[in-house]
Structures are given as structure tokens and as C-alpha cells.
Amino acid sequence: MLSSDLAQVGAAPASRATDSMDDVNKRTIRRLMHIMERFRQVRSTMPVHLVEALLRVALDEGKSVKFYAERAAVSTSVMSRHLLDLGSEFRNGDAGLGLIDKRVSPHSLREQEVFLTPKGRKEVAQVVQLLVHGSVDKDM
């Protein structure tokens, strides 16, 4: 396909030296890659939907499964499975990631509230360090 054909279908033309990514964008992408690596250290096959669920809990702890499901635009059953995997036990009974903990709500025995565990707090803090500073403090 020719460059003129690409322009017709809305695609960008082939990259030129002047179109290369600037250093700030490269640094940002490297930080994102470090963050992805951090999650791979938690679980080598950490899916992005689990990362998203964890970050949603970190942003607003103590909410219900339904709350996080609505924010992520997924069903309650899907979010429940994600949070189960992030908790102490996977769906298949194997040891889970131990990043979150669910507690019965004091307002309703049928509802559970979700919180980060100390391990979850540490992982999220390290991700924030990577995002802000590009590296993790060794003491964390």
C-alpha cells in the first residue's frame, strides 16, 4: 500500500526521523513498562483486568463489589471473580495474590467491602513510585 493509500484510509504515513518520539514520551513509556514488570513480579501472567480492579480498590477502598463493577462497566459477577483472584484464594482453590481483603459490611450482612491488604498497599505504593519517580525506593 502506498503512502497516498494510507492517507485515504486515515492511517498515518510511514514514520520519518522528524516524527520520532521525543524523550519525554520515551521516558513515560519506560515507566509504564516498569509498572507492567512490577505487576508481572506479583504474577507472571497478571491480566490487565486484575490490575484495573486492584487500582480501582486502591482509589476508593471500602466499597462494595457492585460499586467497583459499576465503575469498571462490568457485571457484578465478573468483578467478583476479579476480586476473588486478587484476594487470598483463586477460583480454583489455589492460593490467591493476597492483594485485597473482603469484609462483611457493618451496614448489610449481604454486602462485602473491599480493602487493600498490607501486601496490596506495598504493591500499589511501588507502582506509584515508579510512575512518579521512574524507580522504586529499595526500602519499600
GUSE-457317 format. One line per 10 residues: number of its first residue (from 1); their letters; for each residue x, y, z of N, C-alpha, C. Coordinates in Angstrom, 1 decimal, always signed. Each point is the difference from the previous one (the first is absolute). Example, Ala and Ser with C-alpha at 12.3 -4.5 7.8 and 13.67 -1.06 7.14 Angstrom:
1> AS> +13.2 -5.7 +7.8 -0.9 +1.2 +0.0 +0.9 +1.2 +0.0 ~ -0.4 +1.1 -0.7 +0.9 +1.1 +0.0 -0.8 +1.1 +0.8
% end
This chain:
1> MLSSDLAQVG> +0.8 -1.2 +0.0 -0.8 +1.2 +0.0 +0.9 +1.2 +0.0 ~ -0.3 +1.0 -0.8 +0.7 +1.3 -0.1 -0.4 +0.9 +1.1 ~ +0.9 +1.0 +0.2 -0.3 +1.0 +1.0 -1.3 +0.8 -0.3 ~ -0.3 +0.2 -1.3 -1.2 +0.7 -0.3 -1.2 -0.9 +0.3 ~ +0.1 -1.3 -0.1 -1.1 -0.9 +0.4 -0.2 +0.0 +1.5 ~ +1.1 +0.1 +0.8 -0.1 +0.1 +1.4 -0.8 +1.3 +0.4 ~ +0.3 +1.1 -0.6 -0.6 +1.2 +0.3 -1.5 -0.1 -0.3 ~ -0.4 -0.7 -1.0 -1.4 -0.1 -0.4 -0.8 -0.8 +1.1 ~ +0.6 -1.0 +0.6 -0.7 -0.8 +1.0 +0.2 +0.6 +1.4 ~ +0.7 +1.1 +0.1 +0.1 +0.6 +1.3 +1.2 -0.4 +0.8
11> AAPASRATDS> +0.9 -0.9 -0.5 +1.2 -0.4 +0.7 +1.1 +1.0 -0.1 ~ +0.9 +0.0 +0.9 +1.1 +0.9 +0.0 +1.0 -0.5 -1.0 ~ +0.7 +0.9 -0.7 +1.1 -0.4 -0.9 +1.1 -0.6 +0.7 ~ +0.9 -0.7 -0.7 +1.1 -0.7 +0.6 +0.8 +1.1 +0.8 ~ +0.6 -0.5 +1.1 +0.7 +0.9 +0.9 +1.3 +0.5 -0.6 ~ +0.3 +1.3 +0.2 +1.2 +0.6 -0.5 +0.8 +0.4 +1.3 ~ +1.3 +0.3 -0.2 +0.8 +0.4 +1.1 -0.6 +1.2 +0.8 ~ -0.6 +0.9 -0.7 -0.6 +1.2 +0.7 -1.3 -0.4 +0.8 ~ -0.6 -1.2 -0.3 -1.2 -0.5 +0.7 +0.3 -0.9 +1.2 ~ +1.3 -0.2 +0.3 +0.4 -0.9 +1.0 -0.5 +0.6 +1.4
21> MDDVNKRTIR> -0.2 -0.9 +0.9 -0.5 +0.3 +1.3 +1.1 +0.8 +0.8 ~ -0.5 +1.0 +0.7 +0.9 +0.9 +0.8 +0.4 -0.7 +1.3 ~ +1.0 +0.5 +0.6 +0.6 -0.6 +1.2 -1.0 -0.1 +1.2 ~ -0.9 +0.9 +0.1 -1.0 +0.0 +1.1 -0.9 -1.2 -0.2 ~ -0.5 -0.1 -1.3 -0.9 -1.2 -0.3 +0.7 -1.3 +0.2 ~ +1.3 -0.1 -0.4 +0.7 -1.2 +0.2 +0.2 -0.3 +1.5 ~ +0.3 +1.0 +0.8 +0.1 -0.2 +1.4 -1.3 -0.5 +0.7 ~ -1.1 +0.6 -0.5 -1.3 -0.4 +0.5 -0.3 -1.4 -0.4 ~ +0.3 -0.4 -1.2 -0.2 -1.4 -0.4 +0.8 -1.0 +0.8 ~ +1.3 +0.4 +0.3 +0.9 -0.8 +0.8 -0.6 -0.2 +1.4
31> RLMHIMERFR> -0.6 +1.1 +0.6 -0.6 -0.1 +1.3 -1.2 -1.0 +0.0 ~ -0.8 +0.1 -1.1 -1.1 -0.9 -0.1 +0.5 -1.4 -0.1 ~ +1.0 -0.2 -0.8 +0.6 -1.4 -0.1 +0.5 -0.5 +1.4 ~ +0.6 +0.9 +0.8 +0.5 -0.4 +1.3 -1.2 -0.4 +0.9 ~ -1.1 +0.8 -0.2 -1.2 -0.3 +0.8 -0.6 -1.4 -0.4 ~ +0.0 -0.3 -1.3 -0.5 -1.3 -0.5 +0.9 -1.1 +0.6 ~ +1.3 +0.3 +0.0 +1.0 -1.0 +0.6 -0.3 -0.2 +1.4 ~ -0.3 +1.0 +0.7 -0.4 -0.1 +1.5 -1.1 -0.9 +0.2 ~ -1.1 +0.1 -0.9 -1.1 -0.9 +0.2 +0.3 -1.4 -0.5 ~ +0.9 -0.2 -0.9 +0.5 -1.3 -0.4 +0.8 -0.7 +1.1
41> QVRSTMPVHL> +0.6 +0.8 +0.9 +0.7 -0.6 +1.2 -1.0 -0.5 +1.0 ~ -1.2 +0.6 +0.0 -1.1 -0.5 +0.9 -0.5 -1.3 -0.5 ~ -0.3 +0.0 -1.3 -0.4 -1.2 -0.7 +0.5 +0.1 -1.5 ~ +0.7 -1.0 -0.4 +0.6 +0.1 -1.3 -1.0 +0.1 -1.2 ~ -1.2 -0.4 +0.2 -1.1 +0.2 -1.0 -1.1 +0.9 +0.5 ~ +0.4 +1.1 +0.7 -1.0 +0.9 +0.6 -0.8 +0.7 -1.1 ~ -1.3 -0.3 -0.1 -0.8 +0.6 -1.1 -0.4 +1.4 +0.3 ~ -0.2 +0.8 -1.0 -0.2 +1.4 +0.2 -1.3 +0.3 +0.8 ~ -1.0 -0.9 -0.1 -1.3 +0.2 +0.7 +0.2 -0.2 +1.5 ~ +1.0 -0.8 +0.4 +0.3 +0.0 +1.4 +0.8 +1.2 +0.5
51> VEALLRVALD> +0.8 +0.5 -0.8 +0.7 +1.3 +0.3 -1.0 +1.1 +0.2 ~ -0.9 +0.1 -1.0 -1.1 +1.0 +0.1 -0.8 -0.1 +1.3 ~ -0.4 -1.2 +0.3 -0.8 -0.3 +1.2 +0.8 +0.5 +1.3 ~ +1.3 -0.4 +0.0 +0.8 +0.4 +1.2 +0.1 +1.5 +0.1 ~ +0.2 +0.7 -1.1 +0.2 +1.4 +0.0 -1.3 +0.7 +0.4 ~ -1.2 -0.6 -0.4 -1.3 +0.6 +0.4 -0.1 -0.1 +1.5 ~ +0.3 -1.2 +0.6 +0.0 -0.1 +1.4 +0.9 +1.0 +0.7 ~ +1.2 +0.1 -0.5 +1.0 +1.0 +0.6 -0.6 +1.4 -0.1 ~ -0.7 +0.4 -1.0 -0.5 +1.3 -0.1 -1.1 +0.3 +1.0 ~ -0.8 -1.1 +0.3 -1.2 +0.3 +0.8 -0.3 -1.3 +0.8
61> EGKSVKFYAE> +0.8 -0.2 +1.1 -0.1 -1.2 +0.8 -1.3 +0.0 +0.8 ~ -0.4 -1.2 +0.4 -1.2 -0.2 +0.9 -1.3 +0.0 -0.7 ~ +0.0 -0.1 -1.3 -1.3 +0.0 -0.8 -0.4 -1.4 -0.3 ~ -1.2 -0.2 -0.5 -0.5 -1.3 -0.3 +0.5 -0.5 -1.4 ~ -0.2 -1.3 -0.2 +0.3 -0.6 -1.3 -0.8 +0.7 -1.1 ~ -1.3 +0.3 +0.3 -0.9 +0.6 -0.9 +0.6 +1.4 -0.4 ~ +0.5 +0.8 +0.9 +0.6 +1.3 -0.2 +1.1 -0.1 -1.0 ~ +0.9 -0.9 +0.2 +1.2 -0.1 -0.9 -0.5 -0.5 -1.4 ~ -0.9 -0.9 +0.0 -0.6 -0.5 -1.3 -0.6 +1.1 -0.8 ~ -0.8 +0.8 +0.6 -0.6 +1.2 -0.7 +1.1 +0.9 -0.5
71> RAAVSTSVMS> +1.0 +0.3 +0.8 +1.1 +0.9 -0.5 +0.8 -0.6 -1.2 ~ +0.1 -1.3 +0.0 +0.8 -0.7 -1.1 -0.9 -0.4 -1.1 ~ -1.3 +0.3 +0.1 -1.0 -0.4 -1.0 +0.0 -1.5 -0.4 ~ +0.1 -0.8 +1.1 -0.1 -1.5 -0.2 -1.1 -0.4 +1.0 ~ -0.4 -1.3 -0.2 -1.1 -0.5 +0.9 +0.6 -0.3 +1.4 ~ -0.8 +0.0 +1.0 +0.4 -0.3 +1.3 +0.7 -1.4 +0.1 ~ -0.5 -0.9 -0.7 +0.6 -1.4 +0.0 +1.4 +0.0 -0.5 ~ +0.3 +0.8 -1.1 +1.3 +0.1 -0.6 +0.9 +0.7 +1.1 ~ -0.4 +1.1 +0.5 +0.8 +0.7 +1.0 +0.3 -0.9 +1.2 ~ -1.0 -0.7 +0.4 +0.2 -0.9 +1.2 +1.1 -1.0 -0.3
81> RHLLDLGSEF> +0.0 -0.6 -1.2 +1.1 -0.9 -0.4 +1.4 +0.7 +0.0 ~ +0.0 +1.2 -0.5 +1.3 +0.7 +0.0 +0.5 +0.2 +1.4 ~ -0.9 +0.5 +0.9 +0.4 +0.2 +1.4 +0.3 -1.2 +0.7 ~ -0.7 -1.1 -0.3 +0.4 -1.3 +0.6 +1.4 -0.4 -0.3 ~ +0.4 +0.2 -1.3 +1.4 -0.3 -0.4 +1.0 +0.9 +0.7 ~ -0.4 +1.2 +0.2 +0.9 +1.0 +0.7 +0.1 -0.3 +1.5 ~ -0.9 -0.8 +0.5 -0.1 -0.3 +1.4 +0.9 -1.1 +0.4 ~ -0.4 -0.7 +1.1 +0.8 -1.1 +0.6 -0.1 -1.3 -0.8 ~ -1.0 -0.2 -0.9 -0.2 -1.3 -0.6 -0.5 +0.2 -1.4 ~ +0.6 -0.7 -1.0 -0.6 +0.0 -1.4 -1.2 -0.8 +0.0
91> RNGDAGLGLI> -0.8 +0.2 -1.1 -1.2 -0.7 -0.2 +0.2 -1.5 +0.1 ~ +1.1 -0.5 -0.5 +0.3 -1.5 +0.0 +0.5 -0.5 +1.4 ~ +0.1 +0.9 +1.0 +0.4 -0.5 +1.3 +1.5 +0.2 +0.3 ~ +0.8 +0.4 -1.0 +1.4 +0.2 +0.2 +0.1 +1.4 +0.8 ~ +1.2 +0.1 +0.5 +0.3 +1.3 +0.8 -0.1 +1.2 -1.0 ~ -0.7 +1.0 +0.5 -0.2 +1.2 -0.9 +1.1 +0.9 +0.2 ~ -0.1 +1.2 -0.5 +1.0 +1.0 +0.0 +0.2 +0.7 +1.3 ~ -1.0 +0.0 +0.8 +0.0 +0.6 +1.4 +0.2 +1.5 -0.1 ~ -0.6 +0.7 -1.0 +0.1 +1.4 -0.1 -1.2 +0.8 +0.6 ~ -1.1 -0.7 +0.1 -1.2 +0.6 +0.5 -0.6 -0.9 +1.0
101> DKRVSPHSLR> -0.9 +0.6 +0.9 -0.7 -0.8 +1.0 -1.5 +0.5 -0.1 ~ -0.9 -0.9 +0.1 -1.4 +0.4 +0.1 -0.5 -0.3 +1.4 ~ -0.8 +1.0 +0.5 -0.6 -0.1 +1.3 -1.5 +0.3 -0.1 ~ -0.7 -0.7 +0.9 -1.5 +0.2 +0.0 -0.3 +1.5 +0.4 ~ -0.9 +0.6 -0.7 -0.3 +1.4 +0.3 -0.7 +0.1 +1.3 ~ +0.3 +1.0 +0.8 -0.8 +0.2 +1.2 -1.4 +0.5 -0.2 ~ -0.3 +0.4 -1.3 -1.3 +0.5 -0.3 -0.9 -1.1 -0.6 ~ +0.6 -1.0 -0.5 -0.8 -1.1 -0.6 +0.8 -1.3 +0.0 ~ -0.6 -1.0 +0.6 +0.7 -1.3 +0.0 +0.2 -0.6 -1.3 ~ -0.8 +0.4 -1.0 +0.0 -0.6 -1.3 +1.1 +0.7 -0.9
111> EQEVFLTPKG> +0.5 +1.1 +0.5 +1.0 +0.8 -0.8 +1.4 -0.1 +0.6 ~ +1.0 -0.1 -0.9 +1.4 +0.0 +0.4 +0.6 +1.3 -0.4 ~ +0.9 +0.5 +0.8 +0.9 +1.1 -0.3 +1.4 -0.5 -0.3 ~ +0.6 +0.7 -1.0 +1.3 -0.5 -0.4 +1.1 +1.0 +0.4 ~ +1.1 -0.5 +0.5 +1.1 +0.8 +0.5 +1.3 -0.6 -0.6 ~ +1.1 +0.8 -0.1 +1.3 -0.5 -0.3 +0.6 -0.7 +1.3 ~ +0.7 -1.0 -0.2 +0.8 -0.6 +1.0 +1.3 +0.7 +0.2 ~ +0.8 -0.2 +1.0 +1.3 +0.6 +0.1 +0.8 -0.3 -1.3 ~ +0.0 -1.2 -0.5 +0.7 -0.3 -1.2 -0.6 +0.8 -1.2 ~ -1.3 +0.1 -0.1 -0.6 +0.8 -1.0 +0.4 +1.5 +0.1
121> RKEVAQVVQL> +0.1 +0.5 +1.2 +0.4 +1.4 +0.2 +1.5 +0.2 -0.5 ~ +0.8 -1.0 +0.3 +1.4 +0.1 -0.4 +0.1 +0.0 -1.5 ~ -0.7 -0.9 -0.6 +0.1 -0.1 -1.5 -0.5 +1.3 -0.7 ~ -1.1 +0.5 +0.5 -0.5 +1.3 -0.6 +0.9 +1.1 +0.3 ~ +0.6 +0.1 +1.2 +1.0 +1.0 +0.3 +1.2 +0.0 -0.9 ~ +0.5 -1.2 -0.3 +1.1 -0.2 -0.9 -0.4 +0.4 -1.5 ~ -1.2 -0.3 -0.4 -0.4 +0.4 -1.3 -0.1 +1.6 -0.1 ~ -0.5 +0.6 +1.1 +0.0 +1.5 +0.0 +1.4 +0.5 +0.0 ~ +0.9 -0.6 +0.7 +1.4 +0.5 +0.0 +0.6 -0.1 -1.4 ~ -0.3 -1.1 -0.7 +0.5 -0.2 -1.4 -0.6 +1.1 -0.9
131> LVHGSVDKDM> -1.3 +0.2 +0.2 -0.7 +1.0 -0.9 +0.6 +1.4 +0.2 ~ +0.1 +0.4 +1.3 +0.4 +1.3 +0.3 +1.6 +0.3 -0.2 ~ +0.8 -1.0 +0.5 +1.4 +0.2 +0.0 +0.8 -0.9 -1.0 ~ -0.7 -1.0 -0.5 +0.7 -0.8 -1.0 +0.8 -1.1 +0.6 ~ +0.0 -0.1 +1.4 +0.7 -1.1 +0.7 -0.7 -0.2 +1.3 ~ +0.3 -1.1 +0.6 -0.6 -0.4 +1.3 +1.1 +0.2 +1.1 ~ -0.4 +0.6 +1.1 +0.9 +0.1 +1.2 +0.3 -1.4 +0.5 ~ +1.2 -0.4 +0.1 +0.4 -1.3 +0.4 -0.6 -0.4 +1.4 ~ -0.3 +1.0 +0.8 -0.5 -0.3 +1.4 -1.5 -0.3 +0.0 ~ -0.6 +0.1 -1.2 -1.5 -0.3 +0.0 -0.3 -1.4 -0.1
% end
